Structures are given as C-alpha cells and as structure tokens.
Amino acid sequence: MTTATTHPDTETPAVTPAAGVPDIVRRRLATLEDWLNPYSWLVTFVITGIAAITRLYGLASIKGYIFDEVYYPTDAADMLQHGVEWDPEHGGPAYVVHPPLGKWLIALGEKAFGNHELGWRFPGAIAGTLMILILIRIAYRMFHSIVLAGTAGLLMTLDGFQLVLSRISLLDIFLGLFVEATFACLLIDRDHYRRRLLRALEDGSGAPRIVPWWLLAGGAVFGLACGVKWSALFFLPFFVLVVLIWRRQARRSAGLRTRSAGDIGWWAASIALSLIFYLATWTGWFVTNDGYFRHYRQANGLSEPPVLGALLNLWHYHHEAYSFHSSLTAKHPYQSWPWQWLLLGRPVLLYKGTPTGCGAPSCVREILLLGTPLLWWSFLPALIAVLWFGIARRDWRAPAILIPAVGSMLPWYYYAVTDGRTMFNFYLLPGLPFLILAVVYTLGAIMTPPGGMATGKMRTDHQLLGTVIAGLYMAVIALCFAYFYPIFVGQLITYQGWASRMWLGTRWW
C-alpha cells in the first residue's frame, strides 16, 4: 500500500546514509521514525478525549444490573472481600469458569467509587477509551499518516458496538484491550527488529543481537489477555504467523536467507512470560485457602506438595472449566452464529425499560448491543479490498490486518459447526480493531494512487477524489451513529422512533 509514502500527511522516515548498505535496502527496512510527532499526538488526545466523554457521560444513568452484570460486578465485590469469587448462599467459594483478571479490574472501580453502577462500569469505560488511543497509534505506525490514524480512532469512537461494551460491566472490553495491546507490542517489535537489522548490517555483524523487549512485552500482555478470557488463545497462532512473516520479510529485505537462531530462544521467553503473567492473574486464588478446588488433591486423598500441588489443583480447575465451556449448548434468546455477526443479524438486547414521559402514548428505553450499521456493513467489502490491494501491491499491511481479523472469527466458526455451542456477537470485540483497520486501509488506498501514478496531475486528481469519497463516508458514519445513539445508551424515545431504527425488522433485532 503506497499510503505510507505518497499520502500528503505522510512523514517520510528519515535515515542517514552509511557506507556499505545500499539505499534500496534502507528503503525496504525503513520504519516510522517520527512517532513523537506533536501533531499526531494532538490528534490522538483530541479523539481520545471525545471517546472518553461519550463513554463516561451518563455512565450510571441506567440503574441496576444490565445483562451479565449480575455476575461480574458481584464477583468483583466478593473478590475484594475474600480474594476469590464467593457464594454467599452456601458460605463458600463460588465455581466460575472465567479467569479472574477482568473481575479484578472491575473491583478496582468498585474500590474507588463504591459497589454501585459507576464503580463497576467505570473500568470498562476506561478500557474502551484506551482501545481507541492504542488503535490511533497502531494506525499511525502502520500507515504513517495522521489523517488515517485519526480516521481509525474516529471510526471506533463512532461504533455503537464498542461504545455499548465500554459502558457496561462485562469482561469482553478488557479482553479486547489486551489483545489489541498485544498486537501493538508486536508491531513496535517489528519496527525495532528492522532498525536493529539495519544497524547490524552497518556494523557488519549481519544479525541483530539486542534483547527484543517489545516481543517480550507482547508475551506478557498476551498472558493478561488470557487472564480475562481463554478465548484470547485463539489469537496465538495468528499473532505468531504475523510476526514470522514480518521477520522473514525483514531478513529478505536485508539480503539474509538464514533464520537467526536466537529468535527461537526469544520466542520461548515470550511464551514463558505469557504463562507467568497468566498465572499471576490467579494470585488471589493462590494466596488464600478458600478458592474453589484450591485444595482439591488434599480433599481427595492425593499428595499436595507446596508449589506443585497448587499448580496441579489449578490444572484440575482448568480441566473442569474447559469441560463446561465445550459442552455449553443451552439455548439463549439472543445467541447468534459467527456468520451473522458482521451482518448484524442478531444483536443482544441488554436492557429494556417500560418508561413514560416521552410525549407519546408509547415510549421505549433500551440498550441494544449493535454495531453502527453502515460501518459494520463496510467490513466485508473492506476485507475483500484489503486482500485485493495486498496481492496487487504486495503490501505487508494487508496480512497484518487480515490474519488477526480472520483469527478473531475462524475459531468461532469451527465451534459453531462442530458442537453448536452457545455464542454471542460480543465475542467478536477483540477483532474489531482489525476490522476497522481494514476500512482505514481501503480508504487510504482510495485516496492514494498506485506507484505508477505517483506523479503529476493524475496523482493530484486521484487524491482529491479519494479524499472527497473518504470524507463523505466518514460523514455518513457519523450521522448513522448519531441516529442510533439513543439505543446505544438507553435514552428515552418514542416507540415510533425506536421502530424506525429497526432496519432489519424486530424479528431479527
């Protein structure tokens, strides 16, 4: 994709020639060098500020628990008191099937603001806002364009799906944050690896020999993602594939045909950090004697050595929880299948009141977990466009976007087909950043002529037309978001106003 080198807001990476390294190799290994550009950070903070306002304003206006808030905030409050999830009815530990980190994050809000709506929803709003900040920086590093980076942030800000999940106390917003942060770490590692490779070529060593701190950080953050929900593991093979492709491309650009033996060791260290940080999320379970299955072996007459015994007990806990997840086929009125998600075929009704006072005989106040329709209906065409441009332009950004996007959906297709387990559209949240990046990539391609058209009036006309198209698209998305906003946040509207927003009919929505 030529957006990185021809878009008018592009900052061309600055490199200083050194003897012995051809200019073509330098260009191929070039990375973003001006990540401290003040204008890019100004755009980042302005859009993040707008996102924070929309996610925090009226956060506690809907009273009581919404949907699965009946589980996670109550678990979080119990964890503050007991260190583990608790069953007050039986006066003992509760059996839960999700790791504890997401609930600990909810507990931070309850500790700061109290065990009420603001307390248990505030952490999710911050997580949702941070997702937008990180996405802007990811897009800026990938596209080297302030305009495209800002576009990515605005699209997520204007997405009702992400907005709704930022304003209720479920686990998926934390999962999305950590998965996205993992990708950000791997992306920075890509740039650092290429810089180290260039320096190694300059000093004649032929391979980088510096600790890949960002790869290790990615492993640690991925462990935290798994500490929220195990479905983070779906991304592991796809992230590994992305990094392998990046490393191979970098080494080929440098003229190196052999793989660095040290890479295997660093990969092992990164995975080890994932496991360590994952286990750390279970600290409350380890340091108390009250956790469910905490002393399973002892209770069943088996040996329980100090450290190994606790790990074996935790393994048994995981085995039981996995058995529960793999056999979960109970019907739910708002369950949906993966092939419905991008089409918005079965959103989840999270809250529905029976209010009055809207100035009409019948009033509606509800929260519907629905993506901004015109944005979400852009995802499939955008993915196809990214595949096409990626092949035509041989652009590294295409697989970097497509592989995680596919990774966010493909495993759910497998489970839907093989065992028909119960699933919901919010399982797609961790893939949302990559779907938005696909749209941004496509807009950038529309605004940027191919390399052969990169000079003269043809380029100017192409960019002008593409910019107009992109601007109109963003305006339409903003209007669509504003129109559906009342059912994203639970505003009081007339029944007629609610029905006019059911574009696929109430039978589907």
Salt bridges, closest charged atoms under 4 A:
GLU33 OE2 - ARG195 NE 3.38
GLU69 OE2 - ARG121 NE 3.01
GLU85 OE2 - LYS103 NZ 2.82
ASP87 OD2 - HIS90 ND1 2.73
ASP172 OD2 - LYS229 NZ 2.91
ASP189 OD2 - ARG247 NH2 2.75
ASP191 OD2 - ARG141 NH1 2.67
ASP191 OD1 - ARG190 NH1 3.13
GLU202 OE2 - ARG26 NH2 2.67
ASP263 OD1 - ARG247 NH1 3.25
GLU304 OE2 - HIS295 ND1 2.49
GLU320 OE2 - HIS319 ND1 3.56
GLU366 OE1 - LYS352 NZ 3.42
ASP395 OD1 - ARG397 NH1 2.92
ASP461 OD2 - LYS457 NZ 2.58
